[in-house]
């Protein structure tokens, strides 16, 4: 059995990759003066002084003084729990030893994040006292390293989620199975695994076989999604893995039985707008009722707006605010129904925000069109101003000597090049030159995308076709 302060033989047993990562949560102090958070961590490590107490067994007094706590009883109750857990593992133990059972762990934890030592001890005294704690913490870090998470991000993960220290000791095999399931079974790269855990930390304590797998199976089985699309939905909204399947099933049933969505449509809704299934059933019912009664949406249009628009993910107050904005532009209820029929995702766009206000100004000032022109092509508001609208308007004016028709924003690159009367390669070269010019910078600044425009200009080349299709429209609807 490993000692509380030792590295333990299990470090090498995990393999060469684990051996490289085993010190990942015990970073060495650099010779050059550190700054920022690292400097604070160094300072905190240096104040861990066992001379604060004379008696090696006086753990309560030491922690009380070290962390400047208001009452000793804050420590005493936890120390009693820690000693009870230690005696279960080592019946011969008479008391907690500051130098053997406490300080080595505090030093490691304080190196990860200032104050983390007390956080872990106070929340999880039984796991903190385990003689295998340090070894299991390091092995958990090694597991993350072997599935592709960089060392510095592993340190950050442990610092943010103190429950990792508990789970690594209390349920090490489940934690390892979690990392394996996410990385190997679901195919998540390291950055995606981190996103999921940070957004839905409850997965760290959930049983993989009894909880997480059945929840994921709901998306592939009940909703009929291929695994890749189910993973897409989960990554867009990791909190979905934190919801009981009975609640998800009730919401899916409402969408199917109350609105007539098919199983495939509910699955597609989850993959595209997973937050729609995170709304409570009463909130779903309230939102759908308001869309039907306030806007007078007929069943077919209501079905379309919910299935394709994903608007039920928003609180009702948000939708009311967005409808009020459109009414303020002079659109009546019948106009709103017409807009939604052509662009069911219209209410996803916060039109009061800077980049959408810039699009409306461009529509009126640069294209010379009234706002009501959106009745003919409401998806105008979904396209990027600096990356789609402005360059095509400039090309129509400079190369074709004609105004840009709004519907031409939906054209693919080849079709738009034909309309301009030039080969697609020349059109691509013209776009690149335009994106590096002052007009592109101006419109990027209008919508707050100066950094994006600068990156595009520095590339000096066109995007691959697949990438271009993703960046040309912020929310393509055609």
Order of alpha helices (4+ residues) and beta strands (2+ residues): alpha-alpha-alpha-alpha-alpha-alpha-alpha-alpha-alpha-alpha-alpha-alpha-alpha-alpha-alpha-alpha-alpha-alpha-alpha-alpha-alpha-alpha-alpha-alpha-alpha-alpha-alpha-alpha
